[in-house]
Amino acid sequence: MNHYPNPRSRSAALYERAKKSIPGGGSRAMTFVQPYPVYAASARGCAVTDVDGVERLDFINNYMVQIHGHGHPAIVEAVQRQAERAISLTLPTELEIELAEILCARTPSFERIRFANSGTEAVMVAMKAARACTGRAKIAKCEGAYHGGYDFAEVSLDPTPQNWGNDLPRSVAFTKGVPQGVLDTIVSMPFNDVEGSLRALKEHAGDIAGILVDPVPSRVGGVPASREYLGALASFAKANGSLLIFDEVVTYRLAYGGWQTRIGIEPDLTTLGKLIGGGLPIGAVAGRADAMEVFDQTLGKPAYPHSGTFNANPLTMAAGIAAMKLLTHDAIDRLNALGETARGALRAVIAASGHEGQVTGEGSLFLIHFTDARLHDYRSAYPAHSGEKGAKLTELYRQWLDNGIVASSWGLGCLSTPMGEAEIGRLAEATAAALRRLAN
Ligand SMILES: Cc1ncc(COP(=O)(O)O)c(C=O)c1O
């Protein structure tokens, strides 16, 4: 039962059952892997136990959400206490104000904040806010960068050499039937390429409402945007009357006030999600008071009447407050140092294995790529995540599962605060064992 895959396991049986009511057997495409997903039964600290009783170290933490691992007593208690008081309400609660104050106090550019329910929603709301602020339609984003499932955000998410165009990136639809208007509204930029991105922006300058950028985009190689690049986008936005939007849904975990405080560039708006909800669904848009005024429902007909049944719901707010209070400067510094150790250990394991490969990532994130090529944008990272090399990463995922580790099927992993050197040691050992079984 300890081995993966095992057709006689309870997970395999559950997957057969799931396929009868859920297309593809599950509601999350990104986390699905053949031949079947491992079904979880429970989780504690940095370990997840599956329905067959197999325990694994969780090196993905619901895709970077569970920064404190699972079942942290302070978070569980906050959720339980709130569940007894009220789970879902129409009236606002003080909890919304408290989480808003906590986040605004952490990051200088957060003068105001609004809550939503996912990172996808946060990005959607930020794009709409930029449009409502400027009266312009177009949004610029980097080729290949993932910003959630909003159709505008999905433009040029996974282009191929066949359709990505020569020179400047084309706007490529993610699914069939995407309206041409959506494609025409997105200006696709080459990540980390100042000259190319400025050229793309200048072509549409008068129409650009917002420039959306994830400063360490994992789908674009997991290398950080240079300060020069982000600075150039900021200068262009300022001069052009566009809003600069940082997507810090993931990178907020990398520094006490998010990546922007580390790199010293203040965007107009920031999208947040994942860890700030303590494990419950959340999204948020934060930013400068004058830009955020677009949401102010007291100013007559608001420019953007943003609303949502579950916005700032009390359970999420309670969990988020508890999680953010635990995420002190010391906790982040320790986690980032452990991330450095993890990347170093993985690099050593890969070097000793004879496999071509490298490890990127910042702070508490790591990304494995089976290539020695320099990764600096989507196009340079593409060969390492498609075809044979992409399949090899998926095989690494299966081997990790078989060796007591859960991470992602495309080489991405992250750490949580209950982890220490011992867990990094186990990750390294499991990776070495996995690499011994993978063909070079
Ligand atoms: C950078 C980034 N933005 C937005 C999102 C979307 O967040 P959610 O899955 O909560 O909708 C994600 C999710 O992985 C993300 O990584």
PDBQT file of the ligand as one rigid body, heavy atoms in Angstrom, charges set to zero:
ROOT
HETATM    1  C1  LIG A 501       0.553  34.462  -9.027  1.00  0.00    +0.000 C 
HETATM    2  C2  LIG A 501      -0.848  33.934  -8.898  1.00  0.00    +0.000 A 
HETATM    3  N1  LIG A 501      -1.881  34.771  -9.104  1.00  0.00    +0.000 NA
HETATM    4  C3  LIG A 501      -3.160  34.354  -8.993  1.00  0.00    +0.000 A 
HETATM    5  C4  LIG A 501      -3.451  33.056  -8.677  1.00  0.00    +0.000 A 
HETATM    6  C5  LIG A 501      -4.866  32.598  -8.576  1.00  0.00    +0.000 C 
HETATM    7  O1  LIG A 501      -5.213  32.328  -7.249  1.00  0.00    +0.000 OA
HETATM    8  P1  LIG A 501      -6.427  31.336  -6.906  1.00  0.00    +0.000 P 
HETATM    9  O2  LIG A 501      -6.003  29.960  -7.277  1.00  0.00    +0.000 OA
HETATM   10  O3  LIG A 501      -6.653  31.541  -5.436  1.00  0.00    +0.000 OA
HETATM   11  O4  LIG A 501      -7.591  31.790  -7.712  1.00  0.00    +0.000 OA
HETATM   12  C6  LIG A 501      -2.407  32.157  -8.445  1.00  0.00    +0.000 A 
HETATM   13  C7  LIG A 501      -2.682  30.741  -8.101  1.00  0.00    +0.000 C 
HETATM   14  O5  LIG A 501      -1.858  29.874  -8.093  1.00  0.00    +0.000 OA
HETATM   15  C8  LIG A 501      -1.073  32.599  -8.575  1.00  0.00    +0.000 A 
HETATM   16  O6  LIG A 501      -0.043  31.751  -8.404  1.00  0.00    +0.000 OA
ENDROOT
TORSDOF 0
